[in-house]
Amino acid sequence: MATWNSRGLRGSTLEDLINRTNEKYRESGLALIQKVPTPITPIQIDKESRHITLAYFDQKSTVDYIGAVQGIPVCFDAKECAADTFALQNIHAHQVAFMEDFEKQGGVAFFLIYYTGKDLFYYLPFAHLKVFWERAQEGGRKSFRYEELNPEYIIPAKHGVLVPYLDMLQKDLDDRP
């Protein structure tokens, strides 16, 4: 089986891969997903290049991506993990609260995690994240191990799509009570 790196994607960021995937999904009429810009206030701008050289965040960002897939509202955050253990400090309480509220409104929230050491993408349903999150809030592990994840949510490679997460979104929907 071909690995992601064999596709000439070395050096691409996870965000770039997801953006290109979302563009492909849009062109195919499958989904309309947008990157949510992080609101900033510029402090210093280089007059020559007109680039912001110093800024601060206006507010806490919620999720990286938001949109609709075949009429279903979706939001997700993208994370990279170099080890087999994912530290929950990489996810913020305001993100969890937003995703929880999003799902209460009938949307689907999830995380896309790229395990760089394993060179694989993983779809983490919000409900699964909540189990790990609540365990940490109750004094348990402040992380989760790769071995704790459901292997059925490993995103398989798919020709022509860089991060083919829509099949896992369907699985997430099918697995809901």
PyMOL commands that set and color helices and strands:
alter all, ss='L'
color gray80, all
select helices_A, chain A and resi 4-7+14-27+88-90+93-104+126-137+146-148+151-153+166-175
alter helices_A, ss='H'
color red, helices_A
select strands_A, chain A and resi 31-35+40-46+51-57+65-69+72-81+85-87+108-115+120-125+143-145+154-155
alter strands_A, ss='S'
color yellow, strands_A
deselect
rebuild
show_as cartoon
